[in-house]
Amino acid sequence: MAYLSIRWFLITLAVLTPVLLSLRLGHDRSFAASFHDGASMLYPDSVDLKEFEDASLRWSAADSPTYIMIVRVATEVEVQRTILYANRKRTPFLAISGGHGQTSTVGKVKNGIGIHLGRMSSMYIDTDGQSVVIQGGVRNGALISYLWAHGKQTMTTGCDCVGYIAPILGGGHGWLQGRYGLAADQLISARLVLANGTAIEVSQVRNPDLFWAIRGAGHNFGIVTSARLKIYDVEPSQKQWAASSFVFTHDKLESLFAMANNILDSPNRPVGMVHYLVFAFNPDVDPNHPIIVVWIYYQAASIPFQYTRPLYALSPVAVESSTTDLAGVNAHLYATDDGVACAKGFSRKLAPVSLQRYDIGSIRKAFDVFAGVPSSFHNSVMFAEGYATNRVEEIDANSTAFPDRAGKLLLSPILTYLPNASLDAIAEDISNRIRDALLEGSSSKLVSYVNYARGDESMEAIYGYEPWRLEKLRRLKKEYDPFGRFNYYAPIS
Ligand SMILES: Cc1cc2nc3c(=O)[nH]c(=O)nc-3n(C[C@H](O)[C@H](O)[C@H](O)COP(=O)(O)OP(=O)(O)OC[C@H]3O[C@@H](n4cnc5c(N)ncnc54)[C@H](O)[C@@H]3O)c2cc1C
């Protein structure tokens, strides 16, 4: 009997907690009144439920945070007020920009406050034409289009729907990194609201240690409300991008990855060339095995024949080629706002491994694990991304917290399935086995790109194995976020 009443007490508590919390926090009129626009607050129990759900929806439904309130901030002051309010109420908070961060630790935000940055999406090019100032909620696709319309470009990433600031915080890989370095390398200065609500500027001259830290470990320190970035003229020879996809059956795997290694080894690696090698299921092409798709992007009117000839020689099942512009490259990857790569609401599990070269035996083992996934996972893909690294490697490795300038390749399964908690553990097991297979032939320890990180990696795997890096990050964490308010994305511990 005592057991039953405790059980009922716990059930009642579980049901009532969100309601009680929303009474305590969500509908706090004096907090809402401090915003210019009453519609800035979204609640799970309000008539605007759809808006609340849309604002909460994430690229991965697995490990999702839950909110009792989402504040759609429009100014830096509103970000400050919301953080101070969350501190007073001892409630966790999470910045929401593109909503694509899928690391498992974001799911530890329970009954938290979402600080939605969608209304902070303006940008302008400075009068000297050398930099753009963007607000904290600007999306990657919007930045590409805005700059392109002004004859400019910078290091932008491969998906329109992803926020631009969050990638910077972890480094930021993309199309033009061979020419300009990482997205983080474009940052000239940023305004940051810290855990205590103070807004500060960071740059090479103002708070330089923090400026170093936010370019690689930046999710740990504050909310970026605006950033000044380097931009560049689009030269006439850079206006076009050639995009080709080649579809192969799996028996070509060894030859394809050997070919990719040859490109990586080439002393004259083109700055504007990117390759993706992708495993996917397409029973029309091969009912028994995943297929391999090779995507090549080249910033010019066409891809030099020396790179396509070996691919044609392997008798692809299908080839599709087009010429486009920088925005069109994302479209080619199905990564515009309405493209399948951006689709929200599925559950996804990644297990990233960064490498300097493909070990072909390991790739085959990873392929075999991928090939054996149950049919509920047949919308999954396994990605190997090879962005040009010319300029990334030239920049002083110690100048930012990004720890892997020697890395040349990003590999990860993207296990994709309809939300179903019973599949989460299976997805994790599969992704573990793929990660193990990929590492087997690598002589180095696990290196995982923080923006793809799963959440179970060691501090060293995501922030670097050189002891000074973690020592510095830990010191800065203690100084700027002593109570761990920014501990929900790859927290420094
Ligand atoms: C389809 C897809 C394509 C991708 N392509 C690339 C790519 O080409 N290159 C690459 O490097 N990465 C890429 N990524 C990884 C991407 O960098 C991360 O998923 C990133 O976290 C997404 O940022 P977001 O703003 O969309 O997500 P969110 O979930 O909104 O943000 C991610 C994290 O950053 C925090 N955050 C967001 N905005 C701010 C801010 N202004 N200040 C402080 N913290 C903030 C959030 O609180 C959260 O912890 C891709 C991811 C996906 C899903």
PDBQT file of the ligand as one rigid body, heavy atoms in Angstrom, charges set to zero:
ROOT
HETATM    1  C1  LIG A 501      21.813  19.258 -41.939  1.00  0.00    +0.000 C 
HETATM    2  C2  LIG A 501      23.069  19.753 -41.268  1.00  0.00    +0.000 A 
HETATM    3  C3  LIG A 501      24.112  20.277 -42.017  1.00  0.00    +0.000 A 
HETATM    4  C4  LIG A 501      25.269  20.735 -41.398  1.00  0.00    +0.000 A 
HETATM    5  N1  LIG A 501      26.282  21.247 -42.163  1.00  0.00    +0.000 NA
HETATM    6  C5  LIG A 501      27.401  21.680 -41.558  1.00  0.00    +0.000 A 
HETATM    7  C6  LIG A 501      28.478  22.210 -42.320  1.00  0.00    +0.000 A 
HETATM    8  O1  LIG A 501      28.434  22.284 -43.552  1.00  0.00    +0.000 OA
HETATM    9  N2  LIG A 501      29.576  22.644 -41.650  1.00  0.00    +0.000 N 
HETATM   10  C7  LIG A 501      29.679  22.591 -40.303  1.00  0.00    +0.000 A 
HETATM   11  O2  LIG A 501      30.691  22.998 -39.763  1.00  0.00    +0.000 OA
HETATM   12  N3  LIG A 501      28.673  22.096 -39.557  1.00  0.00    +0.000 NA
HETATM   13  C8  LIG A 501      27.554  21.637 -40.158  1.00  0.00    +0.000 A 
HETATM   14  N4  LIG A 501      26.546  21.096 -39.399  1.00  0.00    +0.000 N 
HETATM   15  C9  LIG A 501      26.705  21.007 -37.943  1.00  0.00    +0.000 C 
HETATM   16  C10 LIG A 501      26.285  22.316 -37.319  1.00  0.00    +0.000 C 
HETATM   17  O3  LIG A 501      27.415  23.144 -37.240  1.00  0.00    +0.000 OA
HETATM   18  C11 LIG A 501      25.751  22.072 -35.890  1.00  0.00    +0.000 C 
HETATM   19  O4  LIG A 501      24.679  21.166 -35.938  1.00  0.00    +0.000 OA
HETATM   20  C12 LIG A 501      25.291  23.368 -35.257  1.00  0.00    +0.000 C 
HETATM   21  O5  LIG A 501      25.230  23.166 -33.866  1.00  0.00    +0.000 OA
HETATM   22  C13 LIG A 501      23.922  23.797 -35.740  1.00  0.00    +0.000 C 
HETATM   23  O6  LIG A 501      23.650  25.100 -35.306  1.00  0.00    +0.000 OA
HETATM   24  P1  LIG A 501      22.149  25.607 -35.231  1.00  0.00    +0.000 P 
HETATM   25  O7  LIG A 501      22.172  27.040 -34.914  1.00  0.00    +0.000 OA
HETATM   26  O8  LIG A 501      21.418  25.177 -36.452  1.00  0.00    +0.000 OA
HETATM   27  O9  LIG A 501      21.572  24.729 -34.047  1.00  0.00    +0.000 OA
HETATM   28  P2  LIG A 501      21.089  25.102 -32.576  1.00  0.00    +0.000 P 
HETATM   29  O10 LIG A 501      20.663  23.799 -32.015  1.00  0.00    +0.000 OA
HETATM   30  O11 LIG A 501      20.137  26.214 -32.573  1.00  0.00    +0.000 OA
HETATM   31  O12 LIG A 501      22.422  25.549 -31.877  1.00  0.00    +0.000 OA
HETATM   32  C14 LIG A 501      23.437  24.609 -31.596  1.00  0.00    +0.000 C 
HETATM   33  C15 LIG A 501      24.091  24.973 -30.259  1.00  0.00    +0.000 C 
HETATM   34  O13 LIG A 501      24.647  26.266 -30.350  1.00  0.00    +0.000 OA
HETATM   35  C16 LIG A 501      24.041  27.146 -29.407  1.00  0.00    +0.000 C 
HETATM   36  N5  LIG A 501      23.827  28.424 -30.075  1.00  0.00    +0.000 N 
HETATM   37  C17 LIG A 501      23.065  28.678 -31.147  1.00  0.00    +0.000 A 
HETATM   38  N6  LIG A 501      23.146  29.980 -31.488  1.00  0.00    +0.000 NA
HETATM   39  C18 LIG A 501      23.967  30.544 -30.580  1.00  0.00    +0.000 A 
HETATM   40  C19 LIG A 501      24.438  31.874 -30.387  1.00  0.00    +0.000 A 
HETATM   41  N7  LIG A 501      24.076  32.891 -31.174  1.00  0.00    +0.000 N 
HETATM   42  N8  LIG A 501      25.285  32.097 -29.346  1.00  0.00    +0.000 NA
HETATM   43  C20 LIG A 501      25.672  31.086 -28.524  1.00  0.00    +0.000 A 
HETATM   44  N9  LIG A 501      25.242  29.823 -28.659  1.00  0.00    +0.000 NA
HETATM   45  C21 LIG A 501      24.402  29.562 -29.685  1.00  0.00    +0.000 A 
HETATM   46  C22 LIG A 501      22.743  26.472 -29.007  1.00  0.00    +0.000 C 
HETATM   47  O14 LIG A 501      22.371  26.794 -27.697  1.00  0.00    +0.000 OA
HETATM   48  C23 LIG A 501      23.094  25.000 -29.115  1.00  0.00    +0.000 C 
HETATM   49  O15 LIG A 501      23.739  24.577 -27.952  1.00  0.00    +0.000 OA
HETATM   50  C24 LIG A 501      25.385  20.649 -40.007  1.00  0.00    +0.000 A 
HETATM   51  C25 LIG A 501      24.344  20.122 -39.243  1.00  0.00    +0.000 A 
HETATM   52  C26 LIG A 501      23.205  19.674 -39.863  1.00  0.00    +0.000 A 
HETATM   53  C27 LIG A 501      22.117  19.085 -39.030  1.00  0.00    +0.000 C 
ENDROOT
TORSDOF 0
